[in-house]
Amino acid sequence: MKIAMGNDHSAVEMKNEIKAYVEAKGYEVVDFGTNSFESCDYPVYGEKVGRAVAAGEADLGILICGTGVGISLAANKVKGVRACVCSEPYSARLSKMHNNSNILAFGARVVGVELAKMIVDQWLEAEFEGGRHQRRVDMIMEIENQ
């Protein structure tokens, strides 16, 4: 499975740690950057990861900025993306099980690395349940098509 990753300047260190963690679990990671600590614009990286996931170039995406909010907002503007911001493992798990999220976002200024690993684990291990949840995901996607 291929995971696209992106981040802004506030999350370079965390991205590198999470990237290594995910790769050690056997996932292929495509790093869309940034790898610079100089101030940059998070929407650039949210869009890059969003487009890669929506186009099928990556199966899933992980985005990290200061809070996870801004970068996820940018990704969610890409048709086909369901990015969620999670600061704890339970929401990450349910975002996949109930909402079929395809991009996980969190904040380097909000969670520590060990908590981030737990969030990633729960999200990657969870599977979409379908059923009544599929109807709701379809409704969300229909809004996007209007």
C-alpha positions as CSV (number, residue, x, y, z in Angstrom):
1,M,0.0,0.0,0.0
2,K,1.3,3.5,-0.9
3,I,0.8,6.4,1.4
4,A,1.3,10.0,0.3
5,M,2.7,12.3,3.0
6,G,2.9,16.1,3.1
7,N,3.6,18.8,5.7
8,D,4.5,22.4,6.3
9,H,7.6,23.8,8.0
10,S,6.2,23.3,11.5
11,A,6.0,19.5,11.0
12,V,9.3,18.5,9.3
13,E,10.6,16.6,12.2
14,M,7.3,14.9,13.0
15,K,6.8,14.0,9.3
16,N,10.2,12.4,9.2
17,E,9.5,10.3,12.3
18,I,6.1,9.2,11.2
19,K,7.4,8.5,7.7
20,A,10.1,6.2,9.1
21,Y,7.5,4.6,11.4
22,V,5.1,3.9,8.6
23,E,7.8,2.6,6.3
24,A,9.0,0.2,9.1
25,K,5.5,-1.2,9.0
26,G,5.9,-2.1,5.4
27,Y,4.1,0.8,3.7
28,E,5.6,2.6,0.7
29,V,5.7,6.4,1.4
30,V,5.7,9.1,-1.3
31,D,7.0,12.3,0.4
32,F,5.5,15.5,-1.1
33,G,7.5,17.6,1.4
34,T,8.4,20.0,2.6
35,N,11.8,19.2,4.1
36,S,12.6,22.8,4.8
37,F,12.1,24.6,8.1
38,E,11.6,27.9,6.2
39,S,8.1,29.2,6.4
40,C,5.9,27.8,3.6
41,D,2.3,27.6,2.7
42,Y,0.5,24.5,3.9
43,P,-2.2,24.6,1.2
44,V,0.4,23.6,-1.4
45,Y,1.2,20.3,0.4
46,G,-2.5,19.6,1.3
47,E,-3.4,19.9,-2.4
48,K,-0.5,17.8,-3.6
49,V,-1.4,14.9,-1.3
50,G,-5.1,15.3,-2.0
51,R,-4.5,15.2,-5.7
52,A,-2.3,12.1,-5.4
53,V,-4.9,10.2,-3.3
54,A,-7.8,11.3,-5.5
55,A,-6.0,10.3,-8.7
56,G,-5.1,6.9,-7.3
57,E,-1.4,7.6,-7.3
58,A,-1.5,6.8,-3.6
59,D,-3.9,4.7,-1.6
60,L,-4.1,6.9,1.4
61,G,-2.5,10.2,2.7
62,I,-1.1,11.6,5.9
63,L,-0.8,15.4,6.3
64,I,0.8,17.3,9.2
65,C,0.9,21.0,9.9
66,G,0.8,23.0,13.1
67,T,-2.8,21.9,14.0
68,G,-3.7,19.7,11.1
69,V,-6.6,21.9,10.3
70,G,-5.3,24.2,7.6
71,I,-3.6,21.4,5.6
72,S,-6.7,19.2,5.8
73,L,-9.0,22.1,4.6
74,A,-6.8,22.4,1.5
75,A,-6.9,18.7,0.9
76,N,-10.6,18.6,1.3
77,K,-11.0,21.0,-1.6
78,V,-9.8,18.2,-3.9
79,K,-12.8,16.2,-5.3
80,G,-12.8,12.7,-3.9
81,V,-10.8,13.5,-0.7
82,R,-12.2,12.8,2.8
83,A,-9.5,14.2,5.1
84,C,-10.0,14.1,8.8
85,V,-8.1,15.9,11.6
86,C,-7.6,13.6,14.5
87,S,-5.9,14.4,17.8
88,E,-6.6,11.0,19.4
89,P,-6.8,7.4,18.2
90,Y,-10.5,6.8,18.7
91,S,-11.6,9.5,16.2
92,A,-9.0,8.3,13.7
93,R,-10.3,4.7,13.8
94,L,-13.9,5.8,13.4
95,S,-13.1,8.2,10.7
96,K,-12.1,5.2,8.6
97,M,-14.7,2.8,9.8
98,H,-17.7,5.2,9.4
99,N,-16.5,8.0,7.0
100,N,-14.1,6.0,4.8
101,S,-11.5,8.8,5.3
102,N,-8.7,8.6,2.8
103,I,-6.4,11.2,4.4
104,L,-5.4,11.6,8.0
105,A,-4.3,14.9,9.4
106,F,-2.9,15.9,12.7
107,G,-1.0,18.8,14.3
108,A,2.7,18.7,15.2
109,R,1.9,21.4,17.7
110,V,-1.0,19.5,19.1
111,V,0.1,15.9,19.5
112,G,3.5,14.4,20.4
113,V,5.2,11.8,18.2
114,E,4.1,8.8,20.3
115,L,0.5,9.8,20.3
116,A,0.8,10.5,16.5
117,K,2.0,6.9,16.1
118,M,-1.0,5.6,18.0
119,I,-3.3,7.8,15.8
120,V,-1.7,6.5,12.7
121,D,-1.9,2.9,13.9
122,Q,-5.6,3.0,14.6
123,W,-6.3,4.7,11.3
124,L,-4.3,2.3,9.2
125,E,-5.7,-0.8,11.0
126,A,-9.3,0.3,10.7
127,E,-11.5,-0.8,7.8
128,F,-14.5,0.9,6.3
129,E,-17.7,-0.9,7.5
130,G,-19.9,0.0,4.5
131,G,-23.6,-0.6,5.1
132,R,-25.4,2.4,6.5
133,H,-22.1,4.3,6.5
134,Q,-21.8,3.9,2.7
135,R,-25.1,5.7,2.2
136,R,-23.8,8.6,4.3
137,V,-20.4,8.7,2.5
138,D,-22.4,8.7,-0.8
139,M,-24.4,11.7,0.5
140,I,-21.2,13.6,1.4
141,M,-19.8,12.9,-2.1
142,E,-23.0,14.0,-3.7
143,I,-22.7,17.4,-2.0
144,E,-19.3,17.6,-3.7
145,N,-20.9,16.9,-7.1
146,Q,-23.5,19.7,-6.8
